Amino acid sequence: MPPTDASTDASTDAGTESATDCATGSAVESVTADRADGQDTLDLRLPDELIALLAASGEGAAHAARIGTDARTADRAPTQPAASPVEDLLDGVGDWGPATTDAGVFQLVPVRIERDLPLISRWMNDPAVAAFWELAGSDAVTEAHLRRQLDGDGRSVPCLGVLEGTPMSYWEVYRADLDALARHYPARPHDTGVHLLIGGVADRGRGLGTVLLRAVADLVLDHRASCARVIAEPDLRNTPSVSAFLSAGFRFAAEVDLPDKRAALMVRDRALRAVL
């Protein structure tokens, strides 16, 4: 289940190493997304005479042999509907590339469990993080959380936040309009949400949360032309986290009651991007 809160840090003015708060409620459910229809396929078989004619020319021999083999294989194989590919609901997060920030070059790198699980699990067992994400325990607990996203329909993409070549934060970029969060606020098509935790204690409490939240919101708006708003819902009680969002150009839109917290609905508008 998604976390109740994410763990960001506040700006330097807040002076608090609090957990960064950017997560949807832990009981957030999924809403069914539209699937791409499979396309009909047409099996073609070249006549043996034509294959022999093509094979007779030295230039076309290899090509003809390949075509003939493929055609006969298709002719023998049972006809099956083409598999429907998983729709890219977030416009290729892994291809968004780096962003230059005041803290250095930052990039979202989609999670690979075999590579990243030990690090993310260690962060989840930090008491400051566990208080909000509720994923403390063995690696299997974190792995189950990650696999629900990685094996899902693509509406949520877990990523490492890599700053100057070092993984230092965990992010989830998700379709807020397809999430159960949409039941609790007036969602618009393609609203995109973010969850965040900053992993190391040394990276908290010095304004990095604000810098990285602004960078990621800009990445979303730069690469998702259909998205007009970036959404977040930190716990209303986490004042340093709410302050970090405000400093990153989000506005406080409303208080919302989620299944296990009262949240501050934070919104970064494309239309106000230049002035916030």
Residue frames as qw, qx, qy, qz and C-alpha x, y, z in Angstrom:
[[0.000, 0.889, 0.459, 0.000, 0.00, 0.00, 0.00],
 [0.344, 0.660, -0.068, 0.664, 1.27, 3.53, -0.68],
 [0.399, -0.100, -0.539, 0.735, 2.73, 5.41, 2.29],
 [0.143, -0.834, -0.502, 0.178, 0.77, 7.73, 4.52],
 [0.006, -0.969, 0.123, 0.213, 3.49, 10.36, 4.13],
 [0.788, 0.423, -0.160, 0.419, 6.71, 10.82, 2.33],
 [0.618, -0.627, -0.085, 0.466, 9.80, 12.11, 3.97],
 [0.448, 0.710, 0.012, 0.543, 11.01, 15.46, 2.55],
 [0.453, -0.327, -0.350, 0.752, 12.95, 18.00, 4.39],
 [0.054, 0.939, 0.312, -0.135, 11.94, 21.55, 4.99],
 [0.409, 0.787, -0.128, 0.443, 13.85, 24.62, 3.97],
 [0.504, 0.163, -0.501, 0.684, 16.75, 25.80, 6.07],
 [0.242, -0.427, 0.162, -0.856, 14.51, 28.30, 7.81],
 [0.805, -0.373, -0.273, -0.373, 12.41, 25.52, 9.26],
 [0.063, -0.608, 0.699, -0.371, 15.49, 24.16, 11.03],
 [0.775, -0.156, 0.479, -0.381, 13.99, 20.72, 11.36],
 [0.104, 0.286, -0.906, -0.295, 15.18, 17.33, 10.13],
 [0.674, 0.153, 0.465, -0.554, 11.63, 16.18, 9.63],
 [0.493, 0.169, 0.810, 0.269, 10.46, 13.46, 7.36],
 [0.162, 0.169, -0.379, -0.895, 9.57, 14.84, 3.93],
 [0.420, 0.354, 0.722, -0.422, 5.92, 14.56, 3.38],
 [0.324, 0.370, -0.412, -0.768, 4.69, 13.94, -0.13],
 [0.014, -0.018, -0.985, -0.172, 2.80, 10.69, -0.10],
 [0.578, -0.269, -0.386, -0.667, -0.76, 9.69, -0.76],
 [0.681, -0.386, 0.393, -0.482, -2.60, 7.86, 2.03],
 [0.164, -0.321, 0.932, 0.042, -1.52, 4.29, 2.73],
 [0.507, 0.308, 0.777, -0.211, -4.95, 3.02, 1.89],
 [0.367, 0.562, -0.243, -0.701, -4.94, 4.70, -1.50],
 [0.733, 0.206, 0.648, -0.006, -6.50, 2.32, -3.98],
 [0.196, -0.144, 0.624, 0.742, -6.16, 1.99, -7.72],
 [0.572, 0.546, 0.238, -0.564, -8.64, 3.13, -10.32],
 [0.746, 0.208, 0.569, 0.279, -8.79, 1.09, -13.52],
 [0.024, 0.604, -0.334, -0.723, -6.97, 2.73, -16.42],
 [0.779, 0.532, 0.003, -0.333, -7.92, 2.39, -20.05],
 [0.646, -0.259, 0.633, 0.340, -6.01, -0.29, -21.86],
 [0.263, 0.504, -0.499, -0.654, -4.83, -0.12, -25.44],
 [0.894, 0.235, 0.212, -0.319, -6.78, -2.42, -27.73],
 [0.583, -0.217, 0.682, 0.385, -4.88, -5.23, -29.39],
 [0.404, 0.574, -0.318, -0.637, -4.47, -4.90, -33.13],
 [0.930, 0.239, 0.253, -0.120, -5.45, -7.56, -35.63],
 [0.265, -0.544, 0.663, 0.440, -2.59, -9.21, -37.46],
 [0.797, 0.507, -0.061, -0.322, -2.48, -10.44, -41.04],
 [0.647, -0.332, 0.634, 0.261, -0.44, -13.57, -41.83],
 [0.582, 0.689, -0.251, -0.351, 1.08, -13.59, -45.32],
 [0.760, -0.187, 0.581, 0.222, 2.63, -16.60, -47.08],
 [0.249, 0.641, -0.473, -0.551, 4.71, -16.12, -50.18],
 [0.939, 0.281, -0.026, -0.196, 4.22, -18.72, -52.94],
 [0.800, -0.318, 0.394, 0.321, 7.00, -21.32, -53.12],
 [0.680, 0.520, 0.286, 0.430, 7.63, -20.35, -56.73],
 [0.081, 0.947, -0.046, 0.307, 8.30, -16.72, -55.85],
 [0.611, -0.717, 0.329, 0.067, 10.61, -17.73, -53.00],
 [0.837, 0.011, 0.396, 0.379, 12.57, -19.97, -55.36],
 [0.488, 0.748, 0.186, 0.410, 12.81, -17.17, -57.93],
 [0.181, -0.948, 0.177, -0.192, 14.11, -14.69, -55.38],
 [0.756, -0.509, 0.381, 0.156, 16.56, -17.23, -53.99],
 [0.832, 0.356, 0.248, 0.346, 17.96, -17.79, -57.49],
 [0.292, 0.857, -0.111, 0.410, 19.44, -14.28, -57.55],
 [0.649, 0.031, -0.475, 0.594, 22.67, -14.03, -55.61],
 [0.009, 0.354, -0.214, 0.910, 21.82, -10.58, -54.25],
 [0.586, -0.339, 0.026, -0.736, 18.46, -11.62, -52.84],
 [0.645, -0.015, -0.764, -0.011, 19.20, -15.16, -51.64],
 [0.243, -0.062, -0.723, 0.644, 19.63, -14.44, -47.95],
 [0.326, 0.038, 0.190, -0.925, 16.67, -12.06, -47.84],
 [0.676, -0.009, -0.470, -0.567, 14.43, -14.53, -49.67],
 [0.536, -0.049, -0.822, 0.189, 15.39, -17.36, -47.36],
 [0.031, -0.082, -0.595, 0.799, 14.52, -15.25, -44.32],
 [0.496, 0.054, -0.051, -0.865, 11.19, -14.15, -45.77],
 [0.670, -0.001, -0.654, -0.350, 10.31, -17.72, -46.71],
 [0.390, -0.071, -0.817, 0.419, 11.15, -19.03, -43.25],
 [0.148, 0.102, 0.420, -0.889, 9.17, -16.29, -41.55],
 [0.569, 0.050, -0.266, -0.777, 6.20, -16.80, -43.85],
 [0.640, -0.053, -0.752, -0.148, 6.09, -20.58, -43.34],
 [0.233, -0.084, -0.740, 0.625, 6.47, -20.17, -39.58],
 [0.328, 0.096, 0.211, -0.916, 3.58, -17.72, -39.53],
 [0.630, 0.034, -0.501, -0.593, 1.55, -20.12, -41.68],
 [0.576, -0.085, -0.806, 0.103, 2.09, -23.02, -39.26],
 [0.102, -0.020, -0.616, 0.781, 1.65, -21.02, -36.05],
 [0.072, -0.656, -0.751, 0.032, -1.83, -20.80, -34.54],
 [0.050, 0.599, 0.157, 0.784, -3.39, -17.39, -34.95],
 [0.423, -0.542, -0.554, 0.470, -3.43, -15.49, -31.64],
 [0.018, 0.965, 0.193, 0.179, -4.41, -11.91, -30.85],
 [0.461, 0.483, -0.325, 0.670, -1.49, -9.58, -30.43],
 [0.493, -0.478, -0.529, 0.499, -0.60, -8.82, -26.82],
 [0.018, -0.939, -0.190, -0.286, -1.65, -5.37, -25.70],
 [0.511, 0.265, -0.379, 0.724, 1.42, -3.36, -24.61],
 [0.350, -0.645, -0.481, 0.480, 1.37, -1.65, -21.22],
 [0.199, 0.878, 0.220, 0.375, 0.42, 1.96, -21.85],
 [0.468, 0.040, -0.280, 0.837, 2.97, 4.57, -20.87],
 [0.208, -0.831, -0.511, -0.071, 0.82, 6.65, -18.56],
 [0.391, -0.836, -0.024, 0.384, 3.62, 9.01, -17.50],
 [0.479, 0.871, -0.104, 0.030, 5.43, 9.84, -20.73],
 [0.826, 0.315, -0.275, 0.378, 8.67, 7.97, -20.13],
 [0.467, -0.878, 0.101, -0.009, 9.92, 9.12, -16.73],
 [0.815, -0.306, 0.289, 0.399, 13.17, 7.24, -17.28],
 [0.584, 0.391, 0.319, 0.635, 13.90, 9.30, -20.38],
 [0.067, -0.971, -0.230, -0.008, 13.36, 12.73, -18.84],
 [0.604, 0.472, -0.202, 0.610, 17.07, 13.26, -18.34],
 [0.490, -0.280, -0.430, 0.705, 18.93, 15.41, -15.79],
 [0.062, -0.929, -0.252, -0.263, 18.01, 18.77, -14.33],
 [0.454, 0.270, -0.336, 0.780, 20.49, 21.39, -13.19],
 [0.453, -0.809, -0.359, -0.101, 19.70, 22.67, -9.69],
 [0.103, -0.879, 0.318, -0.340, 21.35, 24.92, -7.14],
 [0.728, -0.498, 0.462, -0.089, 22.48, 21.74, -5.37],
 [0.247, -0.368, 0.819, 0.365, 23.95, 20.13, -8.50],
 [0.463, 0.142, -0.638, -0.599, 22.82, 17.90, -11.36],
 [0.509, 0.000, 0.705, -0.493, 19.78, 15.84, -10.40],
 [0.453, 0.140, -0.680, -0.560, 18.07, 12.97, -12.21],
 [0.789, -0.082, 0.375, -0.480, 15.20, 10.55, -11.63],
 [0.252, 0.342, -0.880, -0.212, 16.31, 6.97, -12.31],
 [0.827, -0.175, -0.203, -0.493, 13.59, 4.29, -12.36],
 [0.562, -0.487, 0.625, -0.236, 14.07, 1.67, -9.66],
 [0.715, 0.227, -0.647, -0.135, 15.54, -1.74, -10.42],
 [0.803, -0.539, 0.041, -0.251, 14.81, -4.05, -7.52],
 [0.938, -0.018, -0.125, 0.324, 17.93, -6.21, -7.90],
 [0.483, 0.413, -0.172, 0.753, 20.10, -3.09, -7.75],
 [0.089, -0.513, 0.113, -0.846, 18.23, -0.71, -5.45],
 [0.688, -0.518, -0.447, -0.241, 16.27, -2.74, -2.90],
 [0.664, -0.272, -0.447, 0.534, 18.92, -2.82, -0.12],
 [0.199, 0.109, -0.112, 0.968, 19.35, 0.97, -0.20],
 [0.397, -0.406, -0.268, -0.778, 15.65, 1.80, -0.32],
 [0.731, -0.434, -0.526, -0.038, 14.86, -0.74, 2.41],
 [0.528, -0.148, -0.399, 0.735, 17.53, 0.82, 4.64],
 [0.065, -0.223, -0.013, -0.972, 15.95, 4.24, 4.15],
 [0.580, -0.425, -0.437, -0.540, 12.50, 2.85, 4.95],
 [0.734, -0.385, -0.509, 0.232, 13.83, 1.58, 8.27],
 [0.219, 0.202, -0.274, 0.914, 15.02, 5.01, 9.35],
 [0.070, -0.511, -0.736, 0.438, 12.61, 5.97, 12.17],
 [0.122, 0.468, 0.039, -0.874, 12.03, 9.44, 10.67],
 [0.325, 0.152, -0.640, -0.679, 10.94, 7.82, 7.40],
 [0.217, -0.202, -0.955, -0.012, 9.13, 4.82, 8.88],
 [0.104, 0.374, 0.565, -0.728, 6.85, 7.12, 10.88],
 [0.431, 0.471, -0.039, -0.769, 5.26, 8.27, 7.63],
 [0.473, 0.335, -0.666, -0.468, 5.83, 5.53, 5.05],
 [0.780, -0.194, 0.431, -0.411, 5.12, 2.59, 7.39],
 [0.870, 0.390, -0.292, -0.078, 7.40, 0.25, 5.44],
 [0.168, -0.654, 0.706, -0.213, 9.91, -0.65, 8.16],
 [0.916, -0.085, 0.352, -0.173, 10.91, -4.30, 8.39],
 [0.676, -0.142, 0.599, 0.404, 12.73, -6.79, 6.20],
 [0.021, -0.284, 0.534, 0.796, 13.65, -6.15, 2.59],
 [0.066, 0.343, 0.899, 0.264, 10.57, -8.16, 1.62],
 [0.056, 0.736, 0.516, -0.435, 8.30, -5.41, 2.96],
 [0.061, 0.669, -0.219, -0.708, 9.86, -2.77, 0.72],
 [0.097, -0.116, 0.837, 0.526, 10.10, -5.19, -2.20],
 [0.159, 0.531, 0.832, -0.012, 6.36, -5.87, -2.06],
 [0.093, 0.803, 0.232, -0.541, 5.68, -2.13, -2.13],
 [0.008, -0.545, 0.509, 0.666, 7.95, -1.63, -5.14],
 [0.154, 0.059, 0.919, 0.358, 6.64, -4.63, -7.07],
 [0.260, 0.656, 0.655, -0.271, 3.06, -3.43, -6.83],
 [0.211, 0.819, -0.075, -0.529, 4.16, -0.45, -8.90],
 [0.048, -0.489, 0.731, 0.474, 6.66, -2.17, -11.18],
 [0.141, 0.141, 0.959, 0.203, 4.24, -4.98, -12.03],
 [0.292, 0.605, 0.522, -0.525, 1.24, -2.66, -12.33],
 [0.533, 0.677, 0.473, 0.185, -0.17, -0.80, -15.29],
 [0.509, 0.278, 0.096, 0.809, 2.33, 2.05, -15.21],
 [0.163, -0.873, -0.288, -0.359, 0.31, 4.62, -13.30],
 [0.461, -0.861, 0.214, 0.004, 3.09, 4.94, -10.68],
 [0.763, 0.463, -0.309, 0.328, 6.84, 4.88, -11.35],
 [0.666, -0.715, 0.047, 0.208, 9.25, 4.44, -8.39],
 [0.584, 0.687, -0.183, 0.391, 12.58, 6.20, -8.87],
 [0.649, -0.406, -0.156, 0.624, 15.84, 6.95, -7.16],
 [0.131, 0.990, 0.008, 0.044, 16.74, 10.60, -6.98],
 [0.817, -0.029, 0.033, 0.575, 20.41, 10.85, -7.98],
 [0.025, -0.999, 0.023, 0.042, 22.21, 14.08, -7.08],
 [0.083, 0.822, -0.561, -0.050, 25.68, 14.62, -8.52],
 [0.553, 0.329, -0.762, -0.073, 25.92, 10.88, -9.22],
 [0.051, 0.088, -0.873, 0.477, 24.85, 9.76, -5.73],
 [0.432, -0.487, -0.666, -0.364, 21.45, 8.17, -4.97],
 [0.122, 0.065, -0.534, 0.834, 20.08, 10.22, -2.08],
 [0.465, 0.135, 0.326, -0.812, 16.27, 10.18, -2.29],
 [0.178, 0.237, 0.941, 0.163, 13.32, 8.01, -3.29],
 [0.340, 0.236, -0.050, -0.909, 10.45, 9.27, -5.46],
 [0.341, 0.378, 0.857, 0.081, 7.18, 8.02, -6.80],
 [0.218, 0.219, -0.247, -0.919, 5.76, 9.86, -9.79],
 [0.192, 0.312, 0.929, -0.051, 2.13, 8.84, -10.25],
 [0.153, -0.370, -0.511, -0.760, -1.09, 9.69, -12.03],
 [0.127, 0.091, 0.593, -0.790, -3.10, 11.43, -9.34],
 [0.572, 0.130, -0.112, -0.802, -6.19, 11.46, -11.56],
 [0.736, 0.058, -0.625, -0.255, -6.10, 7.64, -11.72],
 [0.283, 0.082, -0.795, 0.530, -5.43, 7.21, -8.01],
 [0.331, -0.632, -0.700, 0.039, -8.01, 6.94, -5.24],
 [0.242, -0.332, -0.199, 0.890, -6.77, 10.37, -4.17],
 [0.078, -0.178, -0.457, -0.868, -8.97, 11.67, -7.00],
 [0.358, -0.581, -0.715, -0.152, -12.01, 10.81, -4.86],
 [0.445, -0.626, -0.400, 0.500, -10.93, 13.42, -2.34],
 [0.088, -0.573, 0.083, 0.811, -10.32, 16.49, -4.50],
 [0.627, 0.688, 0.179, -0.318, -11.59, 17.86, -7.85],
 [0.588, -0.252, 0.588, 0.495, -9.10, 15.99, -10.02],
 [0.497, 0.719, -0.160, -0.459, -8.37, 16.98, -13.60],
 [0.951, 0.294, 0.036, 0.094, -7.17, 14.69, -16.39],
 [0.724, 0.430, -0.249, 0.478, -3.42, 14.01, -16.23],
 [0.391, -0.838, 0.267, -0.272, -2.90, 15.51, -12.77],
 [0.761, 0.266, -0.515, 0.290, 0.50, 14.12, -11.74],
 [0.627, -0.761, 0.061, -0.153, 1.43, 13.43, -8.14],
 [0.489, 0.513, -0.603, 0.366, 4.76, 13.04, -6.38],
 [0.808, -0.587, -0.051, 0.006, 5.87, 11.18, -3.25],
 [0.445, 0.671, -0.433, 0.405, 9.33, 11.83, -1.83],
 [0.740, -0.658, 0.012, 0.136, 11.66, 10.80, 0.93],
 [0.276, 0.805, -0.483, 0.206, 15.20, 12.04, 1.44],
 [0.897, -0.050, -0.432, 0.082, 17.33, 9.11, 2.47],
 [0.630, 0.051, -0.444, 0.635, 20.31, 10.35, 4.44],
 [0.367, -0.789, -0.372, 0.324, 20.09, 12.33, 7.65],
 [0.410, -0.363, 0.151, 0.823, 22.90, 14.58, 6.41],
 [0.108, 0.251, 0.550, 0.789, 20.75, 15.64, 3.45],
 [0.228, -0.735, -0.624, -0.139, 17.80, 16.73, 5.59],
 [0.362, -0.815, -0.283, 0.353, 17.16, 20.08, 7.18],
 [0.353, -0.447, 0.242, 0.786, 19.24, 22.15, 4.76],
 [0.364, 0.600, -0.034, -0.711, 16.77, 23.09, 2.07],
 [0.069, -0.185, 0.867, 0.457, 17.31, 20.20, -0.35],
 [0.291, 0.458, 0.827, -0.147, 13.64, 19.23, -0.18],
 [0.275, 0.793, 0.175, -0.515, 12.61, 22.59, -1.63],
 [0.060, 0.590, -0.587, -0.551, 15.26, 22.49, -4.36],
 [0.110, -0.052, 0.957, 0.264, 14.42, 18.95, -5.47],
 [0.321, 0.563, 0.705, -0.288, 10.64, 19.39, -5.29],
 [0.295, 0.769, -0.058, -0.564, 10.90, 22.36, -7.62],
 [0.023, 0.453, -0.767, -0.454, 13.20, 20.42, -9.97],
 [0.206, 0.166, 0.961, 0.077, 10.91, 17.40, -10.16],
 [0.342, 0.689, 0.486, -0.415, 7.79, 19.54, -10.63],
 [0.223, 0.716, -0.331, -0.573, 9.58, 21.29, -13.49],
 [0.088, -0.218, 0.917, 0.322, 10.55, 17.93, -15.02],
 [0.324, 0.438, 0.822, -0.164, 6.91, 16.82, -14.91],
 [0.326, 0.796, 0.233, -0.453, 5.67, 20.00, -16.57],
 [0.062, 0.631, -0.564, -0.529, 8.49, 19.97, -19.14],
 [0.025, 0.195, -0.935, -0.295, 7.89, 16.39, -20.25],
 [0.134, 0.446, 0.881, -0.085, 4.14, 15.91, -19.73],
 [0.035, -0.115, -0.272, -0.955, 2.51, 18.39, -22.06],
 [0.434, -0.466, -0.624, -0.453, -0.95, 17.10, -21.12],
 [0.521, -0.483, -0.572, 0.410, -0.37, 17.75, -17.40],
 [0.006, 0.784, 0.105, 0.612, -1.50, 21.14, -16.12],
 [0.471, -0.736, 0.249, -0.417, -0.85, 20.53, -12.40],
 [0.511, 0.192, -0.775, 0.319, 1.55, 18.71, -10.10],
 [0.664, -0.580, -0.145, -0.448, -0.15, 17.45, -6.94],
 [0.397, 0.178, -0.774, 0.460, 1.09, 16.55, -3.46],
 [0.616, -0.604, -0.256, -0.436, -0.62, 15.84, -0.13],
 [0.339, 0.263, -0.696, 0.575, 1.73, 16.12, 2.87],
 [0.423, -0.539, -0.688, 0.237, 0.38, 15.49, 6.34],
 [0.077, -0.870, -0.176, -0.455, -1.13, 18.72, 7.57],
 [0.659, -0.744, -0.003, 0.108, 0.71, 18.34, 10.88],
 [0.766, -0.090, 0.175, 0.612, 4.10, 18.29, 9.18],
 [0.070, 0.955, 0.097, -0.273, 4.66, 22.03, 9.05],
 [0.282, -0.603, 0.526, 0.529, 8.27, 21.86, 7.78],
 [0.419, 0.160, 0.799, 0.401, 7.18, 19.69, 4.87],
 [0.254, 0.829, 0.498, -0.008, 4.30, 21.97, 3.93],
 [0.118, -0.886, 0.150, 0.423, 6.76, 24.85, 4.10],
 [0.403, -0.291, 0.682, 0.536, 9.10, 23.05, 1.68],
 [0.377, 0.505, 0.722, 0.287, 6.29, 22.66, -0.85],
 [0.087, 0.944, 0.261, -0.180, 5.31, 26.29, -0.56],
 [0.248, -0.747, 0.378, 0.488, 8.92, 27.34, -1.09],
 [0.406, -0.070, 0.778, 0.475, 9.07, 25.08, -4.17],
 [0.204, 0.091, -0.403, -0.887, 6.23, 26.93, -5.89],
 [0.231, -0.406, -0.873, -0.143, 3.28, 24.85, -4.75],
 [0.310, -0.345, 0.100, -0.880, 0.19, 26.56, -3.35],
 [0.150, 0.129, 0.877, -0.439, -1.99, 25.35, -0.52],
 [0.302, -0.181, -0.589, -0.727, -5.31, 24.40, -2.14],
 [0.718, -0.401, -0.173, -0.542, -7.33, 22.68, 0.60],
 [0.319, -0.334, 0.825, -0.326, -7.37, 20.36, 3.57],
 [0.739, 0.079, -0.495, -0.451, -8.42, 16.85, 2.59],
 [0.681, -0.346, 0.558, -0.323, -9.35, 13.86, 4.73],
 [0.546, 0.359, -0.731, -0.197, -7.54, 10.78, 3.42],
 [0.830, -0.256, -0.472, -0.152, -8.06, 7.32, 4.90],
 [0.778, -0.382, -0.327, 0.377, -5.29, 7.67, 7.46],
 [0.393, -0.248, -0.123, 0.877, -4.34, 11.33, 7.64],
 [0.196, 0.916, 0.291, -0.194, -5.58, 14.85, 7.22],
 [0.656, 0.060, 0.303, 0.689, -3.53, 16.25, 4.39],
 [0.080, 0.734, -0.046, -0.672, -2.62, 19.59, 2.91],
 [0.712, 0.515, 0.425, 0.218, -3.44, 19.45, -0.78],
 [0.224, -0.661, 0.288, 0.655, -0.55, 21.21, -2.52],
 [0.677, 0.618, 0.387, 0.099, -0.75, 22.20, -6.19],
 [0.278, -0.461, 0.368, 0.758, 1.88, 23.49, -8.61],
 [0.570, 0.698, 0.364, -0.236, 0.07, 25.04, -11.57],
 [0.616, 0.222, 0.393, 0.645, 1.57, 25.19, -15.04],
 [0.149, 0.841, 0.324, 0.407, -0.20, 28.51, -15.57],
 [0.341, -0.934, 0.075, -0.078, 1.51, 30.04, -12.51],
 [0.913, -0.050, -0.021, 0.405, 4.86, 28.41, -13.08],
 [0.484, 0.531, -0.047, 0.694, 6.64, 31.59, -14.04],
 [0.183, -0.708, 0.123, -0.671, 5.59, 33.51, -10.94],
 [0.799, -0.544, 0.103, -0.235, 5.85, 30.88, -8.19]]
